[in-house]
Amino acid sequence: MRNGYTDAIHACLGILENYDADKQFPVYGFGGKLPGQGAASHCFALNGDIFNPEMAGVDGVLRAYYESIKKVQLYGGTQFSSILSYANGFAGLNAMEMT
């Protein structure tokens, strides 16, 4: 299923993949109700593992996206601050590991 999100994934990661040695990308979702939860989550790993959210290459990211849209109920009122804070912290931890 092709849509604006999958087009954006292809466009962005198709470029970034060339500059990433391990081709592993942490993939998060936001603004959705996860199975078994009553409230919307504004930061969740698309693969279901918040401690290891990385997927291999564009194809891995797309697989995680397609699987998540089967399980997660989209929910309005998205708050970007949660996902941005988490991603910022994740990037900071990875930067510290590199030094």
Buried (B, 14 or more C-beta within 10 A) or exposed (E): EEEEEBEEBBEEBEEEEEEEEEBBBBBBBBBBBBEEEEEBBBBBBBBBEBEEBBBEBBEBBBBBBEEBBEEBEEBEEEEEEBBBEBBEEBEEEEEEEEE
